[in-house]
Amino acid sequence: HNLSEEERAAVHDMASGLGLTSEEEGGRGNRKVIVSNGVAMLTSADMRMKAVAEIGETTEFRMPATAKQQKAFWDLADENGMDVDYERATKSSRSQFGADDIVHLKRVAENKHGALAAAAAAAAAAAALGEGGFGDA
């Protein structure tokens, strides 16, 4: 069942009130609202990236659902000195990865910023999800 514009607005309001992120996808007649807990996703991804960066291995992540979450994910990867392991990748650039794709990340550079800066980056990425009425970090 397709939601009306008013129903979609209510879903966005409800998600925002609960501290969740929401974003619309799809074209006319096929719009859907994606609601998720962006802060929990970012916190989990940041912890995993830190652990993998420390030991220098490659690990897989499932790409987040929304464009804002995907940007925050890549920002965290940069802060943690991680990038796509292109030897294992099925895509040739970051921009080709979309919702629910599996991406293998590996450490590519020393984390120049240290733990405090990485934590600040995670907080900033979470706060960015709260902009524009898409949730409250």
PLY file of the C-alpha trace (Angstrom):
ply
format ascii 1.0
element vertex 137
property float x
property float y
property float z
element edge 136
property int vertex1
property int vertex2
end_header
0.00 0.00 0.00
1.39 3.37 -1.05
1.42 6.06 1.61
0.00 9.47 0.83
2.17 12.59 1.15
0.54 13.32 4.51
1.14 9.78 5.75
4.80 9.95 4.70
5.17 13.28 6.53
3.71 11.66 9.65
6.23 8.80 9.40
9.09 11.34 9.15
7.75 13.24 12.18
7.37 10.05 14.20
10.87 8.83 13.28
12.40 12.20 14.17
10.59 12.22 17.52
12.06 8.80 18.31
15.61 9.83 17.35
15.62 7.74 14.18
16.60 8.74 10.67
14.16 8.71 7.79
14.60 9.28 4.11
12.40 8.83 1.05
13.34 6.86 -2.04
11.62 6.01 -5.28
9.70 7.88 -7.92
6.12 9.03 -8.25
3.74 6.23 -7.33
6.58 4.16 -5.88
7.77 6.31 -2.95
8.87 4.61 0.23
10.11 5.86 3.56
13.19 4.19 5.03
13.44 4.52 8.82
16.54 3.41 10.69
18.66 3.98 13.75
21.56 5.87 12.21
23.39 6.51 15.48
23.57 2.82 16.41
24.74 1.94 12.89
27.48 4.58 13.00
28.65 3.62 16.47
28.88 -0.05 15.52
30.68 0.68 12.23
33.13 3.03 13.96
34.01 0.44 16.62
34.54 -2.27 13.98
36.65 0.03 11.80
38.89 0.94 14.74
39.41 -2.73 15.60
40.20 -3.70 12.00
42.51 -0.70 11.50
44.51 -1.70 14.58
45.26 -5.20 13.34
45.51 -4.26 9.66
43.06 -6.83 8.33
40.22 -6.55 5.83
36.63 -6.97 6.90
33.23 -6.66 5.33
30.50 -4.16 6.11
26.95 -3.94 4.84
26.32 -0.50 3.37
23.72 1.58 5.23
20.27 2.15 3.79
20.13 5.92 3.28
22.34 8.38 1.41
23.01 10.36 4.62
24.07 7.21 6.45
26.28 6.18 3.53
28.04 9.57 3.58
28.54 9.29 7.35
29.87 5.72 6.85
32.47 6.90 4.32
33.42 9.82 6.58
34.10 7.33 9.39
36.12 5.14 7.04
38.27 8.15 6.14
38.75 9.11 9.79
39.82 5.55 10.62
42.27 5.31 7.69
40.11 2.73 5.90
39.21 2.35 2.23
37.71 -0.22 -0.10
39.81 -3.32 -0.59
39.62 -3.10 -4.38
41.29 -6.50 -4.76
38.12 -8.01 -3.26
35.60 -5.42 -4.50
32.99 -6.02 -7.17
32.78 -2.27 -7.84
35.47 0.16 -8.95
34.59 3.20 -6.80
32.93 4.09 -3.51
30.06 5.85 -5.26
28.97 2.57 -6.85
28.17 0.97 -3.49
24.53 1.32 -2.48
22.12 0.23 0.21
22.78 -3.30 1.53
25.83 -3.85 -0.72
28.74 -5.63 0.95
31.95 -3.59 0.99
35.33 -4.89 2.16
37.40 -2.25 3.94
41.08 -2.36 4.78
43.51 -0.04 6.47
45.24 2.15 3.92
46.88 4.83 6.06
47.85 5.57 9.62
45.08 7.24 11.55
46.69 10.65 11.94
43.91 11.97 14.11
44.05 9.66 17.11
41.19 8.19 19.12
39.77 11.52 20.33
39.49 12.94 16.83
37.94 9.71 15.56
35.38 9.84 18.38
34.68 13.48 17.51
34.25 12.50 13.86
31.77 9.78 14.84
29.83 12.32 16.91
29.90 14.82 14.03
28.72 12.16 11.56
25.89 11.20 13.92
24.97 14.87 14.36
24.93 15.30 10.57
22.19 12.68 10.42
20.11 14.94 12.67
20.19 17.87 10.23
17.20 18.61 8.06
14.64 16.87 10.25
16.00 13.37 9.59
16.46 12.38 13.21
17.99 13.53 16.43
21.52 12.45 17.24
0 1
1 2
2 3
3 4
4 5
5 6
6 7
7 8
8 9
9 10
10 11
11 12
12 13
13 14
14 15
15 16
16 17
17 18
18 19
19 20
20 21
21 22
22 23
23 24
24 25
25 26
26 27
27 28
28 29
29 30
30 31
31 32
32 33
33 34
34 35
35 36
36 37
37 38
38 39
39 40
40 41
41 42
42 43
43 44
44 45
45 46
46 47
47 48
48 49
49 50
50 51
51 52
52 53
53 54
54 55
55 56
56 57
57 58
58 59
59 60
60 61
61 62
62 63
63 64
64 65
65 66
66 67
67 68
68 69
69 70
70 71
71 72
72 73
73 74
74 75
75 76
76 77
77 78
78 79
79 80
80 81
81 82
82 83
83 84
84 85
85 86
86 87
87 88
88 89
89 90
90 91
91 92
92 93
93 94
94 95
95 96
96 97
97 98
98 99
99 100
100 101
101 102
102 103
103 104
104 105
105 106
106 107
107 108
108 109
109 110
110 111
111 112
112 113
113 114
114 115
115 116
116 117
117 118
118 119
119 120
120 121
121 122
122 123
123 124
124 125
125 126
126 127
127 128
128 129
129 130
130 131
131 132
132 133
133 134
134 135
135 136
